[in-house]
Amino acid sequence: MFSFFKKKPPADSPAPAQAPPPADAAPASAEPPAPAKSVFSPSTWFGGKPAAAPEPVVPVPPPAPAAAPAASPAPTPAPVPSPPAPQPAVPVPLPVVAPPPALRPITAAPAPAPVPERTGWLDKLKTGLRKTGTGIQAVFVNAQIDEALYEELETALLMADTGVKATDYLLEDLRRRVKSQMPRNAQEVRVLLADAVTDLLKPLEKQLVIGEFTPTVVMVAGVNGAGKTTSIGKLTKHLANEGASVLLAAADTFRAAAREQLLVWADRNTVEIVSNEGGDPSAVSFDAVNAGRARGKDVVLVDTAGRLPTQLHLMDELKKIKRVVTKADATAPHEVLLVIDGNTGQNALAQVRAFDEILGLTGLIVTKLDGTAKGGVLCAIARERPVPVYFIGVGEKLEDLETFNAREFANALLG
């Protein structure tokens, strides 16, 4: 590879030395040797200094014959140093002008990778919330980021029964996020709204703890038609899948055929049930707690009678059930759940307030979200009465009841 850079002899270099003359001939003047070539070190290629040229060697003339008179040698010409070889041109890099920093794309915060069994659930949740989310999502179609967008969004949130307080909170939070992150279009504003909804609903995200007490007594209340007994059947299936043994208490002796309906769910889930047709609800609950302790059950689910919060004398009966359960187990009930119908909108918030004041709620089960356009009521609950949401339902099948996740709900609501 270095042959390309081999140094050629200069044009004005002296001719090479001739052969020596015969002994009887007159001695000719001695010719100097060819000048030495310049030497390059590898550092020359990388822009370093060239190696120093060797010192010129002055040849000694041979001795003249005795018979011939010594001739004075011709003066030795000084060797002409060869010019240094041309260095290969090293390109000087042009200054690189850094491009202006691009705006960071606004994307939804990554949710944890869903486990395989929840993949189908997420599809159901998105389908179930379609009626609620369609009106909100339509606001961002071909919209500009201006005051008109916020006004239309306010109307859509109120139509989804988000409530005045929660709507004002979300819009204020959204304006702050828009000012901070500078979205480029309305679709990125929609992503920021999903983040705001997630943060608002995060306090409602809580797991139902089973095993701290044996048995764990769960008292379930709700108004007529909210899906209380059906939710108990689904919850039983959910607990059984987790390996918990469940005992049901048919304490809903007020509604006709409520006992028979619970018997069907007990048979489907292959669990035991304590019931007494026409008996006192408090007595049934007392017997169920004692039976659960004696049989070593993990969970006792008490199905109470449906009550309207305006029926104060019937609400007092619920307080009596709670007092009697406490007599059977001083630490019980460990959970007091309220089942609310997602179709009732702001009325569901009123139910949460009333039952919480009477019973001291520890959690909620929200049903029928697949058939309502008022799923925004969870935002109202989170803002005004943040009782944890343990489960949400989007269908009639056993597997259509799942644990609540704020990020999943917000993404399904806003697409």
N, C-alpha and C positions, 0 to 999 in steps of 0.2 A: 504494500500500500504506500510505502514511502517512496517508491520509484517515481511517482508522479511529481514529487518535490525534489528530485535529484538535481544537484547543481551542475550546469553545463560549464565547460571551460570558457573563459572570456575570449573574445575575438582577438584582442591584442596581446595574448599570451605568447612568450617566445617559443620558437620551434623546438621540438625535442632534440636532445643531444645526438650528434652523429657518431658513427662507429669510430674507435681509436685508429689513428694512422699506423702504418707499419713502423717497425723499430728504427729503420734507417731514414725515415722521412723526418722532415723538420717538425718538431712538435707544434701542434696547433694550440691556439688559445683555448683553455678549458671553458666549456659551456656550463652555465649554472643549471642545476636541476629545476624541474618544473615546480612552480610555486605550490605550496601546500594549500589544500582546499579547506574552507571554513568548516568547522564542526558545529552541529546543532544538538542541543540536548532536548529531551522531550518537553522541557518547560517552555521552549520556544513556541510550540504548537498551542499551548494554553495561555499565551500572552506573557510568559516570563522573559528573563533576559537571556540573549544567546551566549553560548560558552565562548571563552576567550580563545582567539586563534593562536596556534603554537608558534614558538619563536622560529624565524627562518634559519635554516642550516647553511653555513658557508662552506662549500666543498674545498678540500685541500688539493692543489694540483699535483699530479704524479711527478717524481724526480726525473730530470732530463738525463740523457745518456752522457757518458764521460767524454766521448769524442766530440760531441757537438757542444757548441757554446750554449750556455743556459740562456734561454730566452725569457725575457720578462713576461710574466703572464698578463694577459689582458685584464683590465680591471673588471672585477665581478659586478655586474649590475645588481643593484638592490632589487630584491624580489618585490614584485608588485602585488600587494595583497588583493585578494579577490573580493569583490563587493559582496556584502551579505546577501544571502538569498532572499528573495521577496517573501514577506510573511503573508500567509493566507489571510484574506480579509475576514475579520470577525464581525458579523452583523451586530450592530448596536440595536438592542431591543427598543422598540418604540414605547413610549409611556402608555400604559393601559388606563383608560378612563373608566372608572367603576360606574356601572349603570345605577340609576337612582333606585333605592330600595323599593321593591314592590310591596303593595299593601297586602297584609296577611289575610288570606281568605278566612272568612268567618264560618266555622263549622260547629256543629253541635258537639258538646263535650262527649268524648267517647264513653259509652257505657261499657260495663264489664261484658265480656263475651258470653252470650247466653248459653246455658247448658242445653243439650239436645232436646230434653223434654219440654223446655220453655219456648222452643222455636215456633211450634204450632200455636202455642198460646199467644204469642206476640201477634201473629197474623189474625187470630180471633179478636184480640183486643183492638187492633187497628180497624178491623171491619165493624166491631161493635160500636166504636166511638165515631164512626163515619158521620152519623146524623149530627152529632155535636160539633165535630171538627170542620164540616163542610162550610158552614157559614163563616167561621173564622179564617179558614184558608183562602176563601174567595176574596177577602180584603186585599191580599198581597198580589193578586194576579194583575199584571201590567200596571202596577201602582207606582207612584213617585213617593220619595221620602219627604213628605211635607205635612203640614198640619191636617190636611184632609185625610191622610192615612190614619192618623191617631183618632180622628173623630169617627171614621168608619169602624175602626177597631174597637173603640169604646162601645159602639152600638152592638157589634157582633158579640162581644163578651157579655154584655147585659142580656142579650137574647139567649145565650147559653147558660143563663142563671148563675153567672159568676158572682153576682152581687155587687152593690155599689162600692163597698169598702175594698173588696178584693180587686175590682176593676180599677179603681183609682190607684191602688198600690202597684198593680202590674204596669199600668201606663207610666207611672212615675219611674219605676225601676227600668222600664224599657227605654225611656228618654235618656236616662243616665247611661245605659249601655250603648245606645246609639252615639251619644256624644263622645264616649270614651273610645269606642272601637271603629267608628267611622265606616259603617257598611256602605257598599257601593250600589246596592239595589234593594228592592223591597223583599226579595227572597232571603237575603241575609238578615234583614230585620225580623223575618219570621223565625229564623234560627235563634236569634237573640231572645225572642219572645218565648221560645221553647225552653231556653235556659232560665228565664225568669220564672216560668211556671214550675220548673223542676225545683228551683230553690224555694219557692213558696210552699210546695207540697212535701218537701223533704222532711219536715217535722212529723208528718203523718206516717212516715215509713217506719214500721216497727214489726218485729217478729213476735208471734204468739209463743210464749215459753211454756213448755210442758216438762214436768219431771222435778221441778223444785219442790212441789208438794205431791203427796201420794194419798188419795187421788187429787188431781187438779180439778176443782169444781168450777165449771163454766156456766154461768147463768145467761140465758139468751132471751132478750125482750124485743118488742117491735109492735107496730100497729098491724091491724088486720089487713091482709093483702100485700104486705111488704115482701113476702117470700121467706118468712122466718122458719117455718118447719122444713121447707125445701132446702134452705141454707144449712140447717142442722144436719140434714142427710148428706149434703155435699161435704160439710166440714168433717163429718164422721169418716167419709171416704178418704179425705185428705189426711186425717190423723192415722187411719189404719194403714195407709200407704207408707207412713213414716214409722210404722211398727208399734204404735201405741194401742193399747186395749181400751175400748170405750164402752161405757154404760150410759144408756139413754134414760131420761126421766120424763114421762109424759104428764107434765104438770099443767098442760093446756086443757083443762076440763070445762072451759067456758064455751069453746067453739065446737059445734057439732062435727063429728068425724075427724077431729084433730088427732085423737088417740089412734084411730085406725090408720091415718096417713103416716104417723110416726112408726107404727108397726111395720108398714110396708118398707120404709127406709131402713129399719133395723134388720129386716129380712134380706134386703138387697146387700147390705154391708156385712151381714153375718155378725151382728153384735147383740148383746143382751139389752133388755128393756125392762124398766119398772113402771107399771101403770096400775091405775085403780079407777075403773069406770065410775064416774059420778062422785069420786072422792074429792077431798079437799086438796087444792093445789099445794098448799104448804106442807101437808102431811105426806104427799107423794114425793116432794122434794126432800123432806127429812129422811124418808125411808131409802131413797136412792143414794144419798150421801153415805148413810151407814152401810148399805149393801156394797157400794163401791169400795169402801175401806175393807170390809170383810172379804171381798173377793179379789182384792189386790189389783183393782183396775187403775189404769194410769189417768183416765179422764172420765168425769161424770158431766154429761151435757144435760142441763135442765131446760126443757122447752116450756116457757111460761105462756100464759094466755095473751092474745093481742089486746093492746090497750091504746086508746086515743089519749093524748096528753091532756085533753080538756076534760076527760072523765076522771075527776079527782078521786072519787070513791074507789074506782077500779085501780088507779095508780097507787092508792094506799094498800091495796091487796098485794101489789108487787113488792112494796116495802116490807110487808109481812112475810112474804116468801124469803126475802133476803135475811130477815131476822131469824127465821126458823132454820135456815141453812147454817147460819152462824152458830146456833145452838148445837147442831150436829157436828160441826167442825169449827172451832173457834177462829181458825184462819180463813175460813171460806165465807163467801165465794171469792175465789182467787182472780176470776175474770168476770166482768159484767159487760156483755156485748149487746149492741143495739143493731138490728137489721133495718136498713133504710132503703127505700125504693128510689132509684136514680131518676125515675120519671116525675117525682113530686117536686123537684127543683128546690126553691127556697123553703117550701114546707118541710123538706127534710132537715134543713138547718134549724127550724123551729122545734122539730122533734128531738134533735140532738140536745138542744138547750133544756127542754122540759125533762127528758129522761135522765140527763146528767145531774140535774138538780135533785131528782128523787132518788136515784140509785147510785150515782157516782160512777159513770161509765169509764171503762178501761180500754174499750176498743169498738170499732165499727165494722160491719159487713155491708158493703154497698152492692145492691143487686140491680139487675135489669138495665145495665148500662148499654146493652146492645139495642135497646128499643127506644132510646130517649135522645132528644136534642138538648138536654139540660145537664149534661155531664160536668159542666163547669161548676156545679154546686160543691164539688170537692175543694175548689179554690176558696169558696166562701167559708166552708167549714175550717179550712186551714187558717184563714185570716181571723175569724171571729170565735171559733170554738175548736181549737186544734186537738180533737180526740183522735188517737191513732187509728188508721184504717188497716185492719189486719188482712182483710180479703175483699176482693171485688169479683162480681160475677157478670158474665156476658153471654149467658145461654142457660138452657134447661138441663144439660147433661151433667153427670157427676163431675166430670173433669173440667167443667166450665167455671169452677170457682178456684181462684189462684191468689197467691200472696200479692200484696200491693207494692209496686215499685214506682217511685216518683218519676224517674227518667223514662221508663217504659211508657207510663201514662202520658207524659208530656209529648213524647215523640209520636205516639199513636194519635194524640189529639190534634197535633199540628202538622202531621205528615212528614 
